[in-house]
Amino acid sequence: MQNGKTVLRISTRSGFINAGKMFFTKNSLVNKSSCFSTAVYDCVIHGMLDNHQNKKIKKIFMKQIRITGLALLALIIANLSFAQDKMQTKMGSEKIVMVGGAPMYPSKNIIENAVNSKDHTTLVAAVKAAGLVETLQGAGPFTVFAPTNNAFAKLPAGTVETLLKPENKAKLTNILTYHVIAGNLDSKALAQKIKAGNGTAELSTVSGGKLWAKMKGNKIMLKDENGGWAMVTIKNVYQSNGVIHVIDHVLLPR
């Protein structure tokens, strides 16, 4: 270093360029000091390197840039692949079912999953109004026939709004618990009960009422005490405390 400037010693005989601890030979460029880039560029700018040496250095720089870029790209791809594999492993191990645009995780309870379904916002609001959140977060197990928003919309105009009023809490609770069976009854268990009942299975609900299950082709149908019917549209949505079957009509007790 002289007068604050980097001094380069150039030996044309050996093809060796020395810049402190940075050196360039015919076949290699070894980076041993952060000042190398500055020193080399200073050389190039002030014409201290000949044309052949300039091209050689630029070629090495471009090669290093390409290698670095490829390494970063590989790292990004590896991270994305790891994240995807982790998600697929979790989804595969939990046998996730999509309901209302959201994954339903068997490791979560009925309430934790239901609140994420865009198709069950009315049901969730009703469960909260009836004070049944804590119950359905309990150990269970419970089998829940879950009406969608469209199912509630099929009720006479104003019915849902009326049921959600505090003075109608007992009636709302009775309707909601009419959709719950004690125990874990997936579609296979329901089909076995239907077969054992010669085509009809009588189910006792938590509310104390009765439901009747039948098969229509490969679909499970439910009849309420008023003769109304609901079809299971999504079956076997397993929960940590039971199973949910999505239905297309609200079941009404007598």
C-alpha positions in Angstrom: 0.0 0.0 0.0 1.6 3.3 -1.1 0.0 6.7 -0.4 -3.4 5.0 0.3 -3.3 3.2 -3.1 -3.1 -0.5 -3.8 0.2 -1.5 -5.4 0.0 -4.4 -7.8 3.1 -6.4 -8.6 2.8 -7.9 -12.1 5.2 -10.5 -13.4 4.6 -11.2 -17.1 7.1 -14.1 -17.0 4.9 -16.2 -14.6 1.6 -14.6 -15.5 1.2 -13.8 -11.8 -0.8 -10.8 -10.5 -0.4 -10.1 -6.8 -2.8 -7.8 -4.9 -2.0 -8.2 -1.2 -3.3 -11.8 -0.5 -5.2 -11.9 -3.8 -3.6 -13.6 -6.7 -4.5 -14.7 -10.2 -2.7 -17.3 -12.2 -3.3 -18.7 -15.6 -5.7 -21.4 -14.3 -7.1 -20.1 -11.1 -8.5 -17.1 -9.2 -8.2 -17.5 -5.4 -10.1 -15.2 -3.1 -8.2 -14.6 0.1 -9.0 -11.0 0.7 -12.0 -8.8 0.4 -9.9 -6.2 -1.3 -9.4 -8.3 -4.4 -12.4 -7.2 -6.4 -11.5 -3.5 -5.7 -7.9 -4.1 -6.7 -8.7 -6.0 -9.9 -11.3 -3.5 -11.0 -8.8 -0.6 -10.3 -6.4 -2.5 -12.5 -8.9 -2.9 -15.3 -10.0 0.7 -15.1 -6.5 2.1 -15.2 -5.4 -0.2 -18.0 -2.9 -2.1 -15.8 -4.0 -5.4 -17.2 -3.8 -6.4 -20.8 -6.8 -7.5 -22.9 -6.3 -11.2 -22.4 -6.1 -10.8 -18.6 -9.2 -8.6 -18.6 -11.2 -11.2 -20.4 -9.9 -14.0 -18.2 -10.9 -12.2 -15.0 -14.3 -11.2 -16.4 -14.9 -14.8 -17.4 -14.1 -16.0 -13.9 -16.3 -13.4 -12.3 -19.2 -14.4 -14.6 -18.7 -18.0 -13.8 -18.8 -17.3 -10.0 -22.0 -15.3 -10.5 -23.6 -18.1 -12.3 -22.5 -20.7 -9.7 -23.8 -18.4 -6.9 -27.1 -17.9 -8.7 -27.6 -21.6 -9.3 -26.8 -22.4 -5.6 -29.4 -19.9 -4.4 -32.0 -21.3 -6.8 -31.2 -24.8 -5.6 -31.6 -23.6 -2.0 -35.0 -22.1 -2.7 -36.2 -25.2 -4.6 -35.0 -27.4 -1.7 -36.9 -25.3 0.9 -40.1 -25.3 -1.2 -39.8 -29.0 -1.7 -39.2 -29.6 2.0 -42.3 -27.5 3.0 -44.5 -29.3 0.4 -43.3 -32.7 1.6 -44.0 -31.8 5.2 -47.5 -30.6 4.3 -48.2 -33.7 2.2 -46.9 -36.0 5.0 -49.1 -34.3 7.5 -52.1 -34.4 5.2 -51.4 -38.0 4.2 -51.1 -39.2 7.8 -54.2 -37.3 8.9 -56.5 -38.2 6.0 -57.7 -34.7 5.6 -61.1 -33.9 4.0 -61.9 -30.5 2.5 -65.1 -28.9 3.8 -66.2 -25.3 2.9 -62.9 -24.6 1.3 -60.9 -25.6 4.4 -59.0 -28.7 5.5 -60.5 -30.6 8.3 -57.8 -32.1 10.5 -58.5 -35.3 12.4 -56.2 -34.0 15.1 -58.5 -31.1 15.9 -61.9 -31.2 17.6 -65.4 -30.6 16.1 -65.4 -26.8 16.9 -61.8 -26.2 15.9 -62.5 -27.6 12.4 -66.1 -26.3 12.0 -65.1 -22.6 12.5 -62.9 -22.8 9.4 -65.6 -24.0 7.0 -67.2 -21.3 4.9 -70.2 -23.5 4.4 -71.0 -23.8 8.1 -70.9 -20.2 9.4 -74.7 -20.3 10.3 -74.2 -23.6 12.2 -71.2 -22.2 14.1 -73.2 -19.1 15.0 -76.1 -21.3 16.2 -73.8 -23.5 18.3 -72.3 -20.4 20.0 -75.8 -18.9 20.6 -76.9 -22.2 22.2 -73.9 -22.3 24.4 -72.8 -25.7 23.0 -69.2 -24.8 22.1 -67.7 -26.3 25.3 -69.8 -29.5 24.9 -68.6 -30.1 21.3 -65.0 -29.4 22.3 -65.3 -32.2 24.9 -63.9 -35.7 24.7 -67.1 -37.2 23.1 -67.1 -39.0 20.9 -69.9 -37.4 18.9 -71.4 -38.1 15.5 -72.6 -34.8 14.1 -74.8 -34.3 11.1 -73.8 -30.8 10.1 -76.3 -28.7 7.9 -74.7 -26.3 5.6 -75.6 -22.6 5.2 -77.7 -23.5 2.2 -79.5 -26.1 4.3 -80.5 -23.4 6.9 -81.5 -21.1 4.0 -84.1 -23.7 3.0 -86.0 -23.1 6.3 -88.9 -20.6 6.2 -87.8 -17.0 6.0 -86.9 -15.5 9.4 -86.6 -18.9 11.1 -82.8 -18.7 11.7 -83.0 -15.1 13.0 -85.8 -16.1 15.4 -83.9 -19.1 16.7 -80.8 -17.1 17.4 -82.7 -14.8 19.8 -81.8 -15.3 23.5 -85.4 -16.1 24.4 -85.4 -19.1 22.0 -82.1 -20.7 23.3 -83.9 -23.8 24.6 -85.6 -24.5 21.3 -82.3 -23.8 19.4 -80.4 -26.2 21.7 -83.0 -28.9 21.1 -82.7 -28.6 17.3 -78.9 -28.6 17.4 -78.6 -31.6 19.7 -81.1 -33.4 17.5 -78.2 -33.5 15.0 -75.8 -35.2 17.4 -75.5 -38.9 18.2 -73.4 -40.2 21.1 -70.6 -42.4 19.7 -68.4 -42.5 16.7 -70.6 -43.6 13.7 -68.8 -43.3 10.4 -70.4 -44.3 7.1 -69.4 -47.9 7.5 -70.9 -48.1 11.0 -74.1 -46.4 9.7 -74.3 -48.8 6.7 -74.0 -51.8 9.1 -76.8 -50.5 11.3 -79.0 -49.9 8.2 -78.3 -53.5 7.1 -79.0 -54.9 10.5 -82.3 -53.0 10.6 -83.4 -54.5 7.2 -82.9 -51.2 5.4 -83.6 -48.7 8.2 -81.5 -47.8 11.2 -83.1 -46.0 14.2 -80.7 -43.5 15.8 -81.2 -42.0 19.2 -80.0 -38.3 19.4 -78.5 -36.4 22.2 -81.7 -34.4 22.5 -83.7 -37.5 23.2 -85.3 -37.7 19.8 -85.1 -40.2 17.0 -83.7 -40.2 13.5 -83.9 -42.9 10.8 -81.1 -43.7 8.4 -81.6 -45.4 5.0 -79.5 -45.9 1.9 -80.4 -44.4 -1.4 -77.9 -45.9 -3.9 -74.6 -45.2 -2.2 -75.9 -42.2 -0.3 -77.0 -42.1 3.3 -80.4 -40.5 3.8 -81.7 -39.3 7.2 -85.4 -38.9 8.1 -86.5 -36.6 11.0 -89.6 -36.9 13.2 -91.6 -34.7 10.9 -90.9 -36.8 7.8 -88.3 -34.4 6.4 -85.3 -35.8 4.6 -81.6 -34.9 4.5 -78.8 -36.4 2.4 -75.2 -36.9 3.6 -73.2 -34.9 1.0 -69.8 -35.3 2.6 -69.2 -38.3 4.8 -66.5 -39.3 7.3 -65.0 -36.0 8.3 -63.0 -37.4 11.2 -62.3 -35.3 14.3 -60.3 -35.9 17.4 -63.6 -36.2 19.3 -65.8 -37.9 16.8 -66.9 -37.6 13.2 -68.9 -35.1 11.1 -71.2 -35.9 8.2 -72.3 -32.8 6.1 -76.0 -32.8 5.2 -78.1 -30.7 2.8 -81.2 -30.1 5.0 -81.8 -29.2 8.6 -83.4 -32.0 10.6 -86.3 -30.9 12.8 -87.6 -32.7 15.9 -91.3 -33.0 16.6 
